[in-house]
Every structure is written in structure tokens, then in C-alpha cells.
Amino acid sequence: MFNLWSMSDYHHGVRSVFAIHPHLVWITKCRKPILVGDIAFKTREMICEICRAESVDIIKGHISKDHIHLQMGMQVPYRLDTKIA
């Protein structure tokens, strides 16, 4: 059996074992290529700051000129919609 993560990557609760790693993609309106230069840098800083404040680990992330990929690792079983709203 192929295992993506080691046991240390799983989080253990009282009656649960879990690993939450959502992959989110944000796309600019009409895929306009606006995420370049200072805008891309400021966007990256804001995402890092918000993730740090919410105790969310960034596993992978990439900012292209018209979209953002973000794979996150969550320490506790939050509802995903409360983290990205």
C-alpha cells in the first residue's frame, strides 16, 4: 500500500486520526494576468500572514500571473469554509 505521509504527519485526537491537506486554487476574474511584480509579492505576504495567524501550514504554494495554487496542512479538524472565507 502506498502511503503519502508518514505517521508523524497524521494528527491524533481522542478518538480520531486525521491529516487534512486541502489544495485550493484561486483564479483572477476572466483570468486576467494581474498577479505580477509587487502585487504578487504582497499577495504572497498576505497569504503567509493569514495562514500563520490561523495556525495553518503551507505545504506548497505557487503564484502565477492569473491564478494561485495553495496546498495547506491543518493541525485541527476545522471546517474548511471558516478558513478560506
Secondary structure as GFF3:
##gff-version 3
##sequence-region A 1 85
A	DSSP	three_ten_helix	7	9	.	.	.	ID=ss1
A	DSSP	beta_strand	11	12	.	.	.	ID=ss2
A	DSSP	beta_strand	17	18	.	.	.	ID=ss3
A	DSSP	beta_strand	23	27	.	.	.	ID=ss4
A	DSSP	three_ten_helix	29	31	.	.	.	ID=ss5
A	DSSP	alpha_helix	37	53	.	.	.	ID=ss6
A	DSSP	beta_strand	56	63	.	.	.	ID=ss7
A	DSSP	beta_strand	67	74	.	.	.	ID=ss8
A	DSSP	alpha_helix	80	84	.	.	.	ID=ss9
###
